[in-house]
Amino acid sequence: MYDGVMVGDLDLDDDARRTAQRRRMWGFWAMALGSFMAILDIQIVASSINEIRAGLSASVDEIQWVQTAYLIAEVIAIPLSGYMSRMLSTRIYFVISAVGFTLASVACAGAWSLGSMVVFRVLQGLLGGGMIPTAFATMFILFPDQKSRTIPQVLTGMLTMTASSLGPSIGGYVTDSLSWHWLFLLNVGPGVLCATAVWALVDIDRPQPEMFKRFDLWGLLFMSMFLGGLEYTLDNGPRHDWFSDDSVAICAVMAVSGGLLFFWRSFTAAHPVVDLRSFHDRNFAVTSLVSTMLGMSMFTLLYLTPVFLGEVSGYNPLQIGEVMMVQGGTMFLSAPIIARMQMKMDPRLVIAIGLVLIATGTFTNTQLTSDWGFAQFALPQALRGAGFVCSFIPLTGLALGTLPASEVHNASGLFNVTRNIGGALGLAVINTLINQRTWLHWQQLAESTRLSREPVREALGHMQGLLQPQLGAASQAGSFGMLAQQARLQAATMTYADMYQLLAWSVVLSMPLLLLLQKPRDAAVAAGH
């Protein structure tokens, strides 16, 4: 036992030990279900944001707070989860999170105004965010050696990533079939189930009430300023022309000042709310950087592809969901293969194979045309689905596998937040570049579609002839509109192709970092060295 954590059942006979192991296994899967629901809640709501906007009578700008509030609360809760799970115990903290998340979901379904929805979404994010890293940390404590951890690690990682991939599909289907309220009510059954199961089956450590007395409120305040301000700046900057908007500028200053104070406090306080010592471990530091870069590509690709399909291809939410299902389906199908690969191969090589698959699938998208649809996106989506499972799952093992067991809870929160920060950073960069590149391509196309060019006049004449039966005298104006529409679609297509190329290269640039990683020792977590 270390810090109250049970590392074995040495005093039990074989039958009792197997019974205890089965109980813990089922308890862990209940925790994985809670983590899945918390991640799913981000994407499932994003896909139906327009329907929620109509239901709450909010403007386009105002409704963004439904997502922003959740993301800010979640990014604060994730690193805080390590301290909270040690202070309250894993079981108590997770059950409080699951029950609170479920109740907040019911409140979201009954929200009567935008303000009430934002408050309930903050509660959802604070409570749901803690379940994600706690489930991962518990996995490393219950399954300390690589052999016993492989299957739980693969399936947990698969659930985490498919929650993001399948979210738009599930959200579109539920909203079309029922109403947006059911996006939140869907959490009730799984929430009650996982809370009940974890309370009954998971008991791996004990509360440490002395941690209440030394809780670092200043550290929490500085961390909230840093991560909350950063999330708001990255999420809203591209929409409001960055620092020309007062709220974005204020939050940027808050993020910088909060970050400086947070790091100062973390390194000087006797008992910091988030312990950054895990970054002294080379594997943890390098994998955190790789996780940030992969989070940048994964979340941005999950955003980019549906936007292209809706804006350029004219797909409805259900059709977009079918395309995104390819990636989620591939994750499920490839999981058994990747589990076997992890058992037999160096995890660094497995990650490298995954990165190659992601980069290949994304480079394929650089051949994008305005006619692309399900058939053309299927292969890139499948390659990325297999690649993300292949990369993220062993990456988690390398990140936490060389740390002492006493640091796993805290490190799991830090590692998970790097992925979220990477996603926020990637979306901010991509949205800014989309605006710039669209304008650049529009300008280039405008130069090539001048009326002084004979091919342009011929094309306009052909369009006018096609429109003449329907528009009559207005056919000439209609032909100019058709030409402008074609130019707009072409500019958008060229822009999205540029973004896919940028994301592909970001994955390629993360590959050399794998050379810095060490293969973890199986005994690291178990021994608490």
C-alpha positions as CSV (number, residue, x, y, z in Angstrom):
1,M,0.0,0.0,0.0
2,Y,1.3,3.5,-0.8
3,D,-0.5,6.7,0.3
4,G,-3.5,4.5,1.2
5,V,-3.7,2.8,-2.2
6,M,-4.0,-0.9,-2.4
7,V,-1.5,-2.5,-4.8
8,G,-2.6,-6.1,-4.3
9,D,-4.6,-8.5,-2.3
10,L,-1.8,-10.6,-0.9
11,D,-3.7,-11.8,2.2
12,L,-6.6,-13.2,0.1
13,D,-6.9,-16.8,-1.3
14,D,-7.0,-17.3,-5.0
15,D,-10.8,-17.3,-5.3
16,A,-11.2,-14.2,-3.2
17,R,-8.4,-12.5,-5.1
18,R,-10.1,-13.3,-8.5
19,T,-13.5,-12.0,-7.1
20,A,-11.8,-8.7,-6.0
21,Q,-10.2,-8.3,-9.4
22,R,-13.5,-8.8,-11.2
23,R,-15.2,-6.3,-9.0
24,R,-12.4,-3.7,-9.7
25,M,-12.6,-4.5,-13.4
26,W,-16.3,-3.8,-13.5
27,G,-15.9,-0.7,-11.4
28,F,-13.2,0.5,-13.8
29,W,-15.4,0.0,-16.8
30,A,-18.1,2.1,-15.0
31,M,-15.5,4.9,-14.7
32,A,-14.7,4.6,-18.4
33,L,-18.4,5.0,-19.2
34,G,-18.5,8.2,-17.2
35,S,-15.4,9.5,-19.0
36,F,-17.0,8.6,-22.3
37,M,-20.2,10.6,-21.5
38,A,-18.2,13.7,-20.4
39,I,-16.2,13.8,-23.7
40,L,-19.3,13.0,-25.8
41,D,-21.1,15.9,-24.3
42,I,-18.8,18.4,-26.0
43,Q,-19.3,17.2,-29.6
44,I,-22.9,16.1,-29.3
45,V,-23.9,19.6,-28.3
46,A,-21.7,21.3,-30.9
47,S,-23.5,19.5,-33.7
48,S,-26.9,20.8,-32.6
49,I,-26.0,24.3,-31.5
50,N,-28.4,26.0,-33.9
51,E,-31.4,24.1,-32.6
52,I,-30.4,25.0,-29.0
53,R,-30.1,28.6,-30.1
54,A,-33.6,28.6,-31.5
55,G,-35.0,27.0,-28.3
56,L,-33.3,29.6,-26.1
57,S,-34.0,32.6,-28.4
58,A,-30.3,33.5,-28.4
59,S,-28.2,35.3,-31.0
60,V,-25.4,33.6,-33.0
61,D,-22.8,35.2,-30.8
62,E,-24.6,34.6,-27.5
63,I,-25.1,30.8,-28.1
64,Q,-21.4,30.3,-28.3
65,W,-21.3,30.6,-24.6
66,V,-23.1,27.2,-24.3
67,Q,-19.8,25.6,-25.6
68,T,-17.4,28.1,-24.2
69,A,-18.7,27.9,-20.7
70,Y,-18.3,24.1,-20.7
71,L,-14.8,24.1,-22.2
72,I,-13.5,26.7,-19.7
73,A,-15.0,24.8,-16.7
74,E,-13.6,21.5,-18.0
75,V,-10.1,22.7,-18.7
76,I,-9.9,24.0,-15.1
77,A,-11.4,20.8,-13.6
78,I,-9.1,18.4,-15.4
79,P,-5.8,19.4,-13.8
80,L,-7.6,20.0,-10.4
81,S,-8.8,16.4,-10.4
82,G,-5.5,14.9,-9.2
83,Y,-5.7,16.9,-5.9
84,M,-9.4,16.3,-5.4
85,S,-9.2,12.5,-5.9
86,R,-6.4,12.3,-3.4
87,M,-8.2,14.5,-0.9
88,L,-11.6,12.9,-1.2
89,S,-10.5,9.4,-2.4
90,T,-10.9,8.2,-6.0
91,R,-14.3,6.6,-5.2
92,I,-15.9,9.6,-3.5
93,Y,-14.6,12.2,-5.9
94,F,-15.7,10.2,-9.0
95,V,-19.2,9.5,-7.6
96,I,-19.7,13.2,-6.7
97,S,-18.6,14.1,-10.2
98,A,-20.9,11.5,-11.9
99,V,-23.9,12.4,-9.8
100,G,-23.3,16.1,-10.2
101,F,-22.7,15.8,-14.0
102,T,-26.0,13.8,-14.3
103,L,-28.0,16.4,-12.3
104,A,-26.4,19.3,-14.3
105,S,-27.4,17.5,-17.5
106,V,-31.1,17.3,-16.3
107,A,-30.9,21.0,-15.5
108,C,-29.5,21.8,-19.0
109,A,-32.4,20.0,-20.5
110,G,-34.8,22.2,-18.5
111,A,-32.9,25.4,-19.1
112,W,-35.4,28.3,-19.5
113,S,-32.9,31.0,-20.8
114,L,-29.4,31.4,-22.1
115,G,-28.2,32.5,-18.7
116,S,-29.5,29.4,-16.9
117,M,-28.1,27.2,-19.7
118,V,-24.6,28.8,-19.3
119,V,-24.7,28.3,-15.5
120,F,-25.7,24.6,-15.8
121,R,-23.0,24.1,-18.5
122,V,-20.4,25.4,-16.2
123,L,-21.5,22.9,-13.6
124,Q,-21.4,20.2,-16.2
125,G,-17.9,21.0,-17.2
126,L,-16.5,21.3,-13.7
127,L,-18.0,17.9,-12.7
128,G,-17.6,16.1,-15.9
129,G,-14.0,17.2,-16.5
130,G,-12.9,15.4,-13.4
131,M,-14.1,12.0,-14.5
132,I,-11.8,11.9,-17.5
133,P,-8.3,11.9,-15.9
134,T,-9.5,10.1,-12.8
135,A,-10.5,7.1,-15.0
136,F,-7.1,7.1,-16.7
137,A,-5.2,7.3,-13.4
138,T,-7.3,4.5,-11.9
139,M,-6.4,2.3,-14.8
140,F,-2.7,2.6,-14.1
141,I,-3.2,1.9,-10.4
142,L,-5.5,-1.2,-10.9
143,F,-3.4,-2.6,-13.8
144,P,0.2,-1.6,-12.9
145,D,2.0,-3.9,-15.4
146,Q,1.9,-3.5,-19.2
147,K,0.5,-7.0,-19.9
148,S,-2.6,-6.6,-17.7
149,R,-3.1,-3.0,-18.7
150,T,-3.1,-3.5,-22.5
151,I,-6.8,-4.4,-23.1
152,P,-8.2,-1.8,-20.6
153,Q,-5.8,0.9,-22.1
154,V,-6.8,0.2,-25.7
155,L,-10.6,0.1,-25.0
156,T,-10.5,3.1,-22.7
157,G,-8.5,5.1,-25.3
158,M,-10.9,3.9,-28.0
159,L,-13.9,5.1,-26.0
160,T,-12.3,8.5,-25.4
161,M,-11.6,9.1,-29.1
162,T,-14.8,7.6,-30.5
163,A,-16.8,9.9,-28.2
164,S,-15.3,12.8,-30.1
165,S,-15.8,11.2,-33.5
166,L,-19.3,9.9,-33.0
167,G,-20.6,13.0,-31.2
168,P,-21.8,14.9,-34.3
169,S,-23.5,11.7,-35.6
170,I,-25.3,11.0,-32.4
171,G,-26.2,14.7,-31.9
172,G,-27.6,15.1,-35.3
173,Y,-29.7,11.9,-35.1
174,V,-31.1,12.7,-31.6
175,T,-32.0,16.2,-32.5
176,D,-33.7,15.2,-35.7
177,S,-35.6,12.3,-34.1
178,L,-36.5,13.8,-30.7
179,S,-35.4,17.3,-29.7
180,W,-32.2,19.0,-28.4
181,H,-33.3,18.5,-24.8
182,W,-32.5,14.8,-25.2
183,L,-28.9,15.6,-25.9
184,F,-28.6,16.2,-22.1
185,L,-31.2,13.7,-20.9
186,L,-29.2,10.9,-22.6
187,N,-26.7,11.3,-19.8
188,V,-29.1,10.3,-17.0
189,G,-29.1,6.5,-17.4
190,P,-25.3,6.1,-17.9
191,G,-24.7,8.7,-15.1
192,V,-26.8,6.8,-12.5
193,L,-25.3,3.5,-13.6
194,C,-21.6,4.5,-13.4
195,A,-22.1,6.4,-10.1
196,T,-23.8,3.3,-8.5
197,A,-21.2,0.9,-9.9
198,V,-18.2,2.9,-8.8
199,W,-19.5,3.4,-5.3
200,A,-20.1,-0.3,-5.0
201,L,-17.0,-1.7,-6.7
202,V,-14.1,0.8,-6.6
203,D,-12.3,1.2,-3.3
204,I,-8.6,1.6,-4.1
205,D,-7.6,4.4,-1.7
206,R,-8.6,6.4,1.3
207,P,-9.5,10.1,1.8
208,Q,-6.7,12.3,3.1
209,P,-8.6,14.9,5.1
210,E,-5.4,16.8,6.0
211,M,-5.3,18.0,2.4
212,F,-8.4,20.1,3.1
213,K,-6.4,22.3,5.5
214,R,-3.6,22.9,3.1
215,F,-5.8,23.5,0.0
216,D,-4.0,26.2,-2.1
217,L,-6.8,28.7,-2.9
218,W,-4.4,31.1,-4.5
219,G,-3.1,28.4,-6.7
220,L,-6.6,27.5,-7.8
221,L,-7.4,31.2,-8.5
222,F,-4.2,31.7,-10.6
223,M,-4.8,28.4,-12.5
224,S,-8.4,29.5,-13.2
225,M,-7.2,32.8,-14.5
226,F,-4.6,31.1,-16.7
227,L,-6.6,28.3,-18.2
228,G,-10.0,30.1,-18.3
229,G,-8.5,33.2,-19.9
230,L,-6.5,31.1,-22.4
231,E,-9.5,29.0,-23.4
232,Y,-11.7,32.1,-23.9
233,T,-9.0,33.9,-25.9
234,L,-8.4,30.9,-28.2
235,D,-12.1,30.2,-28.6
236,N,-13.3,33.7,-29.2
237,G,-10.3,35.4,-30.8
238,P,-10.8,34.2,-34.4
239,R,-14.5,35.3,-34.3
240,H,-13.8,38.8,-33.0
241,D,-10.6,39.7,-34.8
242,W,-8.5,38.9,-31.8
243,F,-7.4,41.9,-29.7
244,S,-9.6,44.4,-31.4
245,D,-12.3,43.0,-29.1
246,D,-12.1,44.2,-25.5
247,S,-13.2,40.9,-23.9
248,V,-10.6,38.9,-25.8
249,A,-7.8,41.4,-25.0
250,I,-8.8,41.4,-21.3
251,C,-8.8,37.6,-21.2
252,A,-5.5,37.4,-23.0
253,V,-3.9,39.7,-20.3
254,M,-5.6,37.6,-17.6
255,A,-4.2,34.4,-19.1
256,V,-0.6,35.7,-19.3
257,S,-0.7,37.2,-15.8
258,G,-2.5,34.2,-14.4
259,G,0.0,31.9,-16.0
260,L,3.0,33.6,-14.6
261,L,1.4,33.7,-11.1
262,F,0.3,30.0,-11.4
263,F,3.8,28.8,-12.3
264,W,5.4,30.9,-9.6
265,R,2.9,29.5,-7.1
266,S,3.3,25.9,-8.3
267,F,7.1,26.0,-7.8
268,T,7.1,27.9,-4.5
269,A,4.1,26.7,-2.5
270,A,4.6,23.9,0.0
271,H,1.5,22.0,-1.3
272,P,0.5,23.3,-4.7
273,V,-3.0,22.6,-6.0
274,V,-1.4,21.2,-9.2
275,D,2.1,19.7,-8.8
276,L,4.2,20.3,-11.9
277,R,7.1,18.0,-10.8
278,S,5.9,15.3,-13.3
279,F,7.4,17.4,-16.1
280,H,10.8,16.5,-14.7
281,D,10.2,13.0,-16.1
282,R,11.5,13.0,-19.7
283,N,8.8,10.7,-21.0
284,F,6.0,12.7,-19.4
285,A,7.3,16.0,-20.8
286,V,7.9,14.7,-24.3
287,T,4.5,12.8,-24.5
288,S,2.7,15.9,-23.2
289,L,4.2,17.9,-26.1
290,V,3.2,15.2,-28.6
291,S,-0.3,15.0,-27.0
292,T,-0.7,18.8,-27.5
293,M,0.2,18.5,-31.2
294,L,-2.0,15.4,-31.7
295,G,-4.9,17.2,-29.9
296,M,-4.3,20.1,-32.2
297,S,-4.8,17.9,-35.3
298,M,-7.6,15.6,-33.9
299,F,-9.9,18.3,-32.6
300,T,-9.2,20.6,-35.6
301,L,-9.9,17.8,-38.1
302,L,-13.1,16.9,-36.3
303,Y,-14.1,20.5,-36.8
304,L,-12.8,21.1,-40.3
305,T,-14.3,18.1,-42.2
306,P,-18.0,18.7,-41.1
307,V,-17.6,22.5,-41.9
308,F,-16.4,21.7,-45.4
309,L,-19.1,19.2,-46.0
310,G,-21.8,21.6,-44.8
311,E,-20.4,24.7,-46.5
312,V,-19.1,23.4,-49.8
313,S,-20.7,20.0,-50.4
314,G,-24.1,21.1,-49.0
315,Y,-24.5,18.1,-46.7
316,N,-27.1,18.0,-44.0
317,P,-26.2,17.0,-40.4
318,L,-27.2,13.4,-40.9
319,Q,-25.0,13.1,-44.1
320,I,-22.1,14.8,-42.3
321,G,-22.6,12.3,-39.4
322,E,-22.3,9.4,-41.9
323,V,-19.0,10.6,-43.1
324,M,-17.7,11.1,-39.5
325,M,-19.0,7.6,-38.6
326,V,-16.2,6.2,-40.8
327,Q,-13.6,7.4,-38.5
328,G,-15.4,6.3,-35.3
329,G,-16.2,2.9,-36.9
330,T,-12.5,2.4,-37.9
331,M,-11.5,3.1,-34.3
332,F,-13.7,0.3,-33.0
333,L,-12.6,-2.2,-35.7
334,S,-8.9,-1.4,-35.4
335,A,-8.8,-1.7,-31.5
336,P,-8.2,-5.5,-31.4
337,I,-5.4,-5.2,-33.9
338,I,-3.7,-2.4,-32.0
339,A,-4.1,-4.3,-28.7
340,R,-2.1,-7.2,-30.2
341,M,0.5,-4.7,-31.6
342,Q,1.0,-3.2,-28.2
343,M,1.6,-6.6,-26.7
344,K,4.3,-7.5,-29.2
345,M,5.8,-4.2,-30.3
346,D,7.7,-1.3,-28.8
347,P,5.1,1.3,-28.0
348,R,7.2,4.0,-29.6
349,L,7.0,2.1,-32.9
350,V,3.2,1.7,-32.6
351,I,2.9,5.5,-32.0
352,A,5.0,6.1,-35.1
353,I,2.8,3.9,-37.2
354,G,-0.2,5.8,-36.0
355,L,1.3,9.2,-36.8
356,V,2.2,7.9,-40.3
357,L,-1.5,6.9,-40.8
358,I,-2.8,10.2,-39.6
359,A,-0.4,12.2,-41.8
360,T,-1.2,10.0,-44.9
361,G,-4.9,10.4,-44.4
362,T,-4.6,14.1,-44.0
363,F,-2.2,14.6,-46.9
364,T,-4.8,12.7,-49.0
365,N,-7.3,15.5,-48.2
366,T,-5.0,18.1,-49.8
367,Q,-6.3,16.8,-53.2
368,L,-9.7,18.2,-52.2
369,T,-12.2,19.5,-54.8
370,S,-15.7,21.0,-54.4
371,D,-17.2,17.6,-55.6
372,W,-15.8,15.6,-52.7
373,G,-18.3,13.7,-50.6
374,F,-18.6,10.4,-48.7
375,A,-16.8,8.2,-51.2
376,Q,-13.7,10.6,-51.4
377,F,-13.6,11.1,-47.6
378,A,-14.0,7.5,-46.6
379,L,-10.3,6.5,-47.0
380,P,-8.8,9.5,-45.3
381,Q,-11.3,9.2,-42.4
382,A,-10.5,5.5,-42.0
383,L,-6.7,6.1,-42.0
384,R,-7.1,8.8,-39.4
385,G,-9.4,6.7,-37.2
386,A,-6.9,3.9,-37.1
387,G,-4.0,6.3,-36.7
388,F,-5.5,8.2,-33.7
389,V,-6.2,4.9,-31.8
390,C,-2.7,3.7,-32.7
391,S,-1.1,6.9,-31.4
392,F,-3.0,8.1,-28.4
393,I,-3.3,4.8,-26.6
394,P,0.4,3.8,-26.2
395,L,1.2,7.5,-25.8
396,T,-0.8,7.5,-22.5
397,G,1.2,4.4,-21.4
398,L,4.5,6.1,-22.1
399,A,3.4,9.3,-20.3
400,L,2.3,7.7,-17.1
401,G,4.2,4.4,-17.2
402,T,7.5,5.8,-15.9
403,L,6.0,7.8,-13.0
404,P,5.8,6.9,-9.3
405,A,2.3,5.7,-8.4
406,S,1.9,8.6,-6.0
407,E,2.1,11.0,-8.9
408,V,-0.2,9.2,-11.4
409,H,-3.5,11.0,-10.3
410,N,-1.9,14.5,-10.7
411,A,0.0,13.6,-13.9
412,S,-3.1,12.2,-15.5
413,G,-4.9,15.5,-15.1
414,L,-1.9,17.4,-16.5
415,F,-1.6,15.0,-19.5
416,N,-5.3,15.2,-20.4
417,V,-5.3,19.0,-20.3
418,T,-2.5,19.1,-22.8
419,R,-4.8,17.5,-25.4
420,N,-7.5,20.1,-24.7
421,I,-5.1,23.0,-24.9
422,G,-3.8,21.6,-28.2
423,G,-7.3,21.4,-29.5
424,A,-8.1,24.9,-28.5
425,L,-4.9,26.2,-30.0
426,G,-5.4,24.3,-33.2
427,L,-8.9,25.6,-33.7
428,A,-7.8,29.2,-33.0
429,V,-5.0,29.0,-35.5
430,I,-7.1,27.3,-38.2
431,N,-10.1,29.7,-37.9
432,T,-7.8,32.6,-38.2
433,L,-6.0,31.2,-41.2
434,I,-9.3,30.2,-42.8
435,N,-10.3,33.8,-42.9
436,Q,-6.9,35.0,-44.2
437,R,-6.5,32.2,-46.8
438,T,-10.1,32.5,-48.1
439,W,-9.6,36.3,-48.7
440,L,-6.2,35.5,-50.5
441,H,-7.7,32.8,-52.7
442,W,-10.7,35.1,-53.4
443,Q,-8.4,37.8,-54.6
444,Q,-6.5,35.4,-56.8
445,L,-9.7,34.1,-58.4
446,A,-11.0,37.6,-58.9
447,E,-7.8,38.4,-61.0
448,S,-8.5,35.3,-63.1
449,T,-12.2,36.0,-63.7
450,R,-12.0,39.5,-65.1
451,L,-14.4,40.3,-67.9
452,S,-11.5,41.2,-70.1
453,R,-10.7,37.5,-70.5
454,E,-12.4,35.7,-73.3
455,P,-12.9,32.4,-71.4
456,V,-14.7,34.3,-68.7
457,R,-17.1,36.0,-71.2
458,E,-17.8,32.7,-72.8
459,A,-18.6,31.1,-69.4
460,L,-20.9,33.9,-68.5
461,G,-22.6,33.6,-71.9
462,H,-23.2,29.9,-71.3
463,M,-24.6,30.5,-67.8
464,Q,-26.9,33.3,-69.2
465,G,-28.2,30.9,-71.8
466,L,-29.0,28.3,-69.1
467,L,-30.8,30.8,-66.9
468,Q,-32.7,32.6,-69.8
469,P,-35.8,30.3,-69.6
470,Q,-36.2,30.8,-65.9
471,L,-35.1,34.4,-65.4
472,G,-35.6,36.1,-68.7
473,A,-34.2,39.6,-68.6
474,A,-32.6,39.0,-65.3
475,S,-30.5,36.1,-66.7
476,Q,-27.4,38.3,-67.1
477,A,-27.4,39.3,-63.4
478,G,-28.0,35.7,-62.6
479,S,-25.0,34.6,-64.6
480,F,-22.8,37.0,-62.6
481,G,-24.2,35.5,-59.4
482,M,-23.5,32.0,-60.6
483,L,-19.9,32.9,-61.4
484,A,-19.4,34.6,-58.0
485,Q,-20.9,31.5,-56.3
486,Q,-18.5,29.2,-58.1
487,A,-15.6,31.4,-57.2
488,R,-16.6,31.4,-53.6
489,L,-16.8,27.6,-53.5
490,Q,-13.5,27.3,-55.2
491,A,-11.8,29.7,-52.8
492,A,-13.3,27.8,-49.8
493,T,-12.1,24.5,-51.3
494,M,-8.6,25.8,-51.8
495,T,-8.6,27.2,-48.3
496,Y,-9.6,23.9,-46.7
497,A,-7.0,22.0,-48.8
498,D,-4.4,24.4,-47.3
499,M,-5.6,23.7,-43.8
500,Y,-5.4,19.9,-44.3
501,Q,-1.8,20.3,-45.6
502,L,-0.9,22.4,-42.5
503,L,-2.4,19.8,-40.1
504,A,-0.6,17.0,-42.0
505,W,2.8,18.7,-41.6
506,S,2.1,19.4,-37.9
507,V,1.7,15.6,-37.4
508,V,5.0,15.0,-39.4
509,L,6.8,17.5,-37.2
510,S,5.8,15.6,-34.1
511,M,7.5,12.4,-35.3
512,P,11.1,13.2,-34.3
513,L,10.0,13.7,-30.7
514,L,9.5,10.0,-30.4
515,L,13.3,9.5,-30.5
516,L,13.4,11.2,-27.1
517,L,11.1,8.7,-25.4
518,Q,12.2,5.8,-23.2
519,K,10.4,2.5,-23.0
520,P,8.6,2.4,-19.6
521,R,9.5,-0.2,-17.0
522,D,6.5,-2.3,-16.1
523,A,7.2,-2.0,-12.4
524,A,7.3,1.8,-12.3
525,V,3.7,2.4,-11.3
526,A,3.4,-0.7,-9.1
527,A,6.5,0.1,-7.1
528,G,5.9,3.8,-6.7
529,H,9.7,4.3,-7.1
